[in-house]
Amino acid sequence: MSYRQLIIVVVLIAVLSLIISLVQMNPPLEYRGGIRRNQNREIELDFINTGKGSISLRNVLVNGTNASQVELKLKRTPSSTLPTNANDYSVHEIGEYKIKPLPSENETKRAWKEMNESGETNVIFGYTVRIINDRPVESVTIQYSYYGLPFQHTIEISPWS
């Protein structure tokens, strides 16, 4: 390997390391709040993706172990409205859909138009992880990947109802 090739390889490795470090310092999955029911045995946690690429959910741990039941709810109504019936969201397995970045202004306008014309849209406006557990939930750890890099986000759940 020539000296010039070595310099190019070193610079590429340095740039790649810098990009990976920046992504890891600013994880894209952002917790936006949640709902607790049944003495913290049923929890709904709302998330958004603040990054540029999609997030793949890999696993959800409750109190350090697997939960009894975990679902991913997709909100299909524009963000300024609340889901009012079962058609406003759909329920899926945790890894079935990737969490996409927030819709752009144009996507939101298109979704409003679709909602007015047909009553439904394919644009997803919110992601909720729904957990039903046998014991009260004290902490939830979401394990996910972003651009192939593993991340985890832990949320402590208050014992007060």
N, C-alpha and C positions, 0 to 999 in steps of 0.2 A: 504494500500500500504506500502510495506516495505521500509526501508531506501535505500536499494540497488536499488529497482525499481525506486524510486524517483530520485536518482542520474542518472540513465540511461535515464530517461525521460528528465531531465534538460540538460544533455549533448546532446541528440538528438535535442532538441529544439535550443540549442545554435549553433550546427553545421548547422542546416537547416537555421537559421537566418543569419549566416555568408555566406552561399552559396547564398541566396536570395540577400543579400547586395552586394556581389561581382558581381552578374549578373546585378543588377540595376545600379551599378557604371560603368559598361562597356556594354552599350546597343549594340546589335549585328547589327542593321540596320545602314548601312553607306551610306551616300549620296555621289555620285561620280561625279556629274555635271548634266547639263541639257541644253535644247534648249528652246528658247522662240520665239514665232511667233505671228503675228496678234496683235501687241501692248499689249503683255502679256496676251492675252485671250486664247492662246493655249500654254501649257507648257508640256515638257517631262523631267522627272526627273529620272536619272539612280541611282540604288541602288545595293548594294551587301550585303550578309549576312556574317559577320565576325565571327559568333558564330559557335557552334557545332551542334545545332538542327535547325529545320525548324521554320520559322516565318510565322504566320498567319496574313494577313492584315485584319483589321476589318472595317476601315472607313478612308476616306480622306476628310478633311475639307479645304475649300478654303476661305481665308479671314474670318475664323471663322464659316462659314456655309457650307452646302453641295454644291458641284460643280454641274454645269449643266450636265456634262458628265465626267466619270472617267473610264479609261481602264487600264489593265495590259498587257504590251507587253513582250513576252518572246523571247529573242535572242537565236537562235539555231545555230549560227555559232561560231566557236572557237574564243577566246578573241583576237587573233592577227589579225582577219579580221573584216572588217566593213560589216554590212548588206548591200547588194547591190540590193536585190529585195524582193518582198513580201514573198517569201518562206523562207527567212532568219529569220523571226520572226512570231509569231502568237499573236492575240489579244484576250483577255479574260475579263470576269467580274473581279472586284477587289478581291474578295474572293475565286475565283475558283481554284487558284494554291497557294501553300505555297512557300515562298521564301527559297530555300535550300542553304546550305553553298556552297562556291565556289567548283567547281569540283577538285578532286585530279589530280595529274599528270597522273595516270593510266587512269582515266575517260577521261581526255583530249586526251590522245593518242588513246583510243578506239573511241572517237568521230571523230578524224581526219580520222581514218581508215574507219569508217562508212560513213563519208562525201565523201571520195575518191571512195568507192565502190558503194554506192547507192545514193549519193547526199543529204542525210538527216541523222539526228541523233535525239535521244530522250534526249540527254544531253542539259541542259539549261545553257547558259553562261552569261546571263545578264537579269536583270529585269528593266523595265521602266514603271513608272506610267505616263500615258498620261492624261492630264486634258484639257478639253475645257469648258470655262466659258463665261457667258454673259458679265461680267465686267472684267477689268484687274486684274490679280492675283497679290496680294501683299504678301501673305504668304500661305504656304501649311502645314497642319498638318497631318501627317500619324499616325493613331492609329493602333497598332498591338499588338499581344501577342507572347510571347516567353516562352516556358515551362509553359504555363498557366498564366504567369505574364503579366499584362497590361503595355504597353509602349506607348509613343508618341514621334514623332520627328518632330520639326517645322523648316521649311526652309523659310527664308525671301527672297523674289524675288525682285531684283533691278528693279526700274521703267525705267531704261535706256535700250533701245533696241540695 
